[in-house]
Amino acid sequence: MTMGVLDDGKPDRRHVSAKTETEVITKVRDLEKARDAGNVKRPGKPWTLEKWLAHWLDNIAAPNVRQNTIAGYRVAVRVHLIPGLGKHRLDKLTAEHIEKLYRKMQDNGSAPATAHQVHRTLRTALNQAVRRGYLPRNPVLLATAPQLDDEEIEPYSIEEAQRLLAKAAEDRNGTRWAFALALGLRQGEALGLQWDDVDLDKGEIRIRRSRLRPTYGHGCGDTCGKKAGYCPQRHQTNADTDKTKSRAGRRRVGLPAELVRLLREHKTTQDEERRTACQLWEEGGWVFATPTGRPINPRYDYDEWKRLLVAAELRDGRLHDARHTAATVLLLLNVQQRVVLDTMGWSTDQTGRYQHVTDPLRKITAQRIGNAMWKPKKKDKKERKTDSEGGSDGAQNAA
């Protein structure tokens, strides 16, 4: 029976066989149902999961997603999915196979977030296989996703943020941390800033790109015996920057006067470094750069954040906690929600995730409740006089 059209334009004809006529009729009807539902398996040699993931990464995902996203996909595929499930036939993969992989990962020490990243990657890859007819349905949708831990995030208080900024002022790129704590810029957004994005006279910046973590390839033909990132002849395989996380991420942000002052001082210092470096300086226009003008590696930036926390004698925290701190400060200041979304670069309302009710906010709220319930508004002199006159009349009437 004809099931459709092959890639070369010829009819896709399928043949069935069985011991009895009844079995043949059943198989034919099953094929008809699959054809009518659009779930016909493609002819030819079946895919293994390993081959499909390799094809999906290079030909479907890579041209269509951000570089940071594809980097995450590649780690999930190379480190977990291919070693754990790669030999399975694509059309034989079950939810149980997938759940066993998640369990094995976590038993071997993988964080729940890592297992969840693998889950999302496999789901996305197999959704494409379903669309192309290689799978009747996606087994990942039947599998129970790894349970993420509810992470309790405590942003830094304003006093702690001030201590961080005071300590950061001693560093050559200390202004970078003012962007994180005061404006809530993502790491990539801050490191991706160029001087063309800064208007000191108007007091604003434009967020247009995000700094990427460099990835490297071997320059020695993979003969050094080291990972590509440690190859003596390594070469960078990705661009320095990519577009922002979302369309809302491309935005203008106003600068506090103090931050404008810090940027002017920072630019003066950087100009001196340029003159000192002479021909070693690589002009890229980066606001935050190495002593020779190169963009800062996000990994180094992360290490600097950790060092700053220690120097300021504050509790350990993620770099992204600085963004939570900035969002919570906007809550303390009663900034309108639309302005919060624009400042933080959110395409959807993320205030519930990023803005936190801190101890000072709880105290203020408790005081307001107490004032409303147990401390009635004090009457002015005019109101007291009226009440007094009314009370005298009432007494006379009673008499």
ChimeraX attribute file (.defattr): number of C-alpha atoms within 10 A of each C-alpha:
attribute: neighborCount
match mode: 1-to-1
recipient: residues
	/A:1	12
	/A:2	12
	/A:3	18
	/A:4	15
	/A:5	11
	/A:6	12
	/A:7	7
	/A:8	7
	/A:9	8
	/A:10	9
	/A:11	13
	/A:12	15
	/A:13	12
	/A:14	12
	/A:15	10
	/A:16	12
	/A:17	11
	/A:18	11
	/A:19	7
	/A:20	8
	/A:21	10
	/A:22	10
	/A:23	13
	/A:24	15
	/A:25	14
	/A:26	13
	/A:27	16
	/A:28	17
	/A:29	12
	/A:30	12
	/A:31	21
	/A:32	17
	/A:33	13
	/A:34	15
	/A:35	15
	/A:36	11
	/A:37	10
	/A:38	16
	/A:39	19
	/A:40	20
	/A:41	18
	/A:42	15
	/A:43	12
	/A:44	6
	/A:45	6
	/A:46	15
	/A:47	17
	/A:48	17
	/A:49	23
	/A:50	21
	/A:51	15
	/A:52	19
	/A:53	27
	/A:54	16
	/A:55	13
	/A:56	17
	/A:57	17
	/A:58	12
	/A:59	11
	/A:60	14
	/A:61	19
	/A:62	16
	/A:63	11
	/A:64	10
	/A:65	11
	/A:66	15
	/A:67	19
	/A:68	15
	/A:69	14
	/A:70	18
	/A:71	15
	/A:72	13
	/A:73	22
	/A:74	18
	/A:75	14
	/A:76	21
	/A:77	21
	/A:78	15
	/A:79	11
	/A:80	18
	/A:81	23
	/A:82	17
	/A:83	12
	/A:84	19
	/A:85	19
	/A:86	19
	/A:87	15
	/A:88	16
	/A:89	15
	/A:90	22
	/A:91	18
	/A:92	13
	/A:93	19
	/A:94	15
	/A:95	15
	/A:96	14
	/A:97	16
	/A:98	23
	/A:99	18
	/A:100	13
	/A:101	20
	/A:102	26
	/A:103	14
	/A:104	14
	/A:105	18
	/A:106	15
	/A:107	10
	/A:108	9
	/A:109	9
	/A:110	13
	/A:111	15
	/A:112	18
	/A:113	14
	/A:114	18
	/A:115	23
	/A:116	17
	/A:117	18
	/A:118	26
	/A:119	23
	/A:120	15
	/A:121	22
	/A:122	21
	/A:123	17
	/A:124	16
	/A:125	22
	/A:126	23
	/A:127	16
	/A:128	17
	/A:129	21
	/A:130	18
	/A:131	14
	/A:132	15
	/A:133	15
	/A:134	20
	/A:135	21
	/A:136	17
	/A:137	16
	/A:138	22
	/A:139	22
	/A:140	24
	/A:141	13
	/A:142	13
	/A:143	18
	/A:144	13
	/A:145	18
	/A:146	19
	/A:147	10
	/A:148	12
	/A:149	9
	/A:150	6
	/A:151	6
	/A:152	6
	/A:153	15
	/A:154	14
	/A:155	25
	/A:156	23
	/A:157	16
	/A:158	16
	/A:159	9
	/A:160	17
	/A:161	21
	/A:162	16
	/A:163	16
	/A:164	24
	/A:165	20
	/A:166	14
	/A:167	16
	/A:168	22
	/A:169	15
	/A:170	10
	/A:171	12
	/A:172	15
	/A:173	19
	/A:174	20
	/A:175	20
	/A:176	23
	/A:177	24
	/A:178	26
	/A:179	20
	/A:180	22
	/A:181	25
	/A:182	22
	/A:183	24
	/A:184	26
	/A:185	25
	/A:186	22
	/A:187	22
	/A:188	19
	/A:189	25
	/A:190	23
	/A:191	24
	/A:192	27
	/A:193	24
	/A:194	20
	/A:195	15
	/A:196	11
	/A:197	18
	/A:198	20
	/A:199	14
	/A:200	16
	/A:201	7
	/A:202	10
	/A:203	15
	/A:204	17
	/A:205	19
	/A:206	19
	/A:207	23
	/A:208	20
	/A:209	22
	/A:210	23
	/A:211	24
	/A:212	23
	/A:213	19
	/A:214	16
	/A:215	15
	/A:216	17
	/A:217	18
	/A:218	20
	/A:219	15
	/A:220	14
	/A:221	11
	/A:222	14
	/A:223	9
	/A:224	14
	/A:225	9
	/A:226	11
	/A:227	12
	/A:228	20
	/A:229	15
	/A:230	13
	/A:231	19
	/A:232	12
	/A:233	15
	/A:234	18
	/A:235	16
	/A:236	14
	/A:237	11
	/A:238	14
	/A:239	12
	/A:240	18
	/A:241	21
	/A:242	18
	/A:243	18
	/A:244	21
	/A:245	20
	/A:246	11
	/A:247	12
	/A:248	16
	/A:249	24
	/A:250	19
	/A:251	16
	/A:252	16
	/A:253	18
	/A:254	15
	/A:255	20
	/A:256	12
	/A:257	11
	/A:258	9
	/A:259	19
	/A:260	19
	/A:261	13
	/A:262	16
	/A:263	19
	/A:264	12
	/A:265	12
	/A:266	18
	/A:267	14
	/A:268	11
	/A:269	13
	/A:270	22
	/A:271	11
	/A:272	10
	/A:273	16
	/A:274	17
	/A:275	11
	/A:276	13
	/A:277	14
	/A:278	10
	/A:279	10
	/A:280	12
	/A:281	16
	/A:282	17
	/A:283	13
	/A:284	12
	/A:285	16
	/A:286	21
	/A:287	25
	/A:288	24
	/A:289	22
	/A:290	17
	/A:291	17
	/A:292	17
	/A:293	20
	/A:294	16
	/A:295	24
	/A:296	20
	/A:297	17
	/A:298	16
	/A:299	10
	/A:300	10
	/A:301	16
	/A:302	15
	/A:303	11
	/A:304	18
	/A:305	19
	/A:306	16
	/A:307	13
	/A:308	20
	/A:309	19
	/A:310	13
	/A:311	13
	/A:312	17
	/A:313	13
	/A:314	15
	/A:315	10
	/A:316	12
	/A:317	15
	/A:318	12
	/A:319	20
	/A:320	16
	/A:321	18
	/A:322	26
	/A:323	25
	/A:324	23
	/A:325	27
	/A:326	28
	/A:327	27
	/A:328	24
	/A:329	23
	/A:330	20
	/A:331	20
	/A:332	16
	/A:333	8
	/A:334	10
	/A:335	12
	/A:336	10
	/A:337	13
	/A:338	10
	/A:339	11
	/A:340	18
	/A:341	18
	/A:342	16
	/A:343	21
	/A:344	24
	/A:345	24
	/A:346	19
	/A:347	13
	/A:348	8
	/A:349	12
	/A:350	14
	/A:351	17
	/A:352	8
	/A:353	10
	/A:354	19
	/A:355	21
	/A:356	19
	/A:357	14
	/A:358	16
	/A:359	10
	/A:360	11
	/A:361	14
	/A:362	11
	/A:363	11
	/A:364	11
	/A:365	12
	/A:366	12
	/A:367	12
	/A:368	12
	/A:369	12
	/A:370	12
	/A:371	12
	/A:372	11
	/A:373	9
	/A:374	8
	/A:375	10
	/A:376	9
	/A:377	8
	/A:378	8
	/A:379	10
	/A:380	8
	/A:381	9
	/A:382	9
	/A:383	10
	/A:384	12
	/A:385	12
	/A:386	10
	/A:387	13
	/A:388	12
	/A:389	11
	/A:390	11
	/A:391	12
	/A:392	11
	/A:393	12
	/A:394	11
	/A:395	10
	/A:396	8
	/A:397	8
	/A:398	7
	/A:399	6
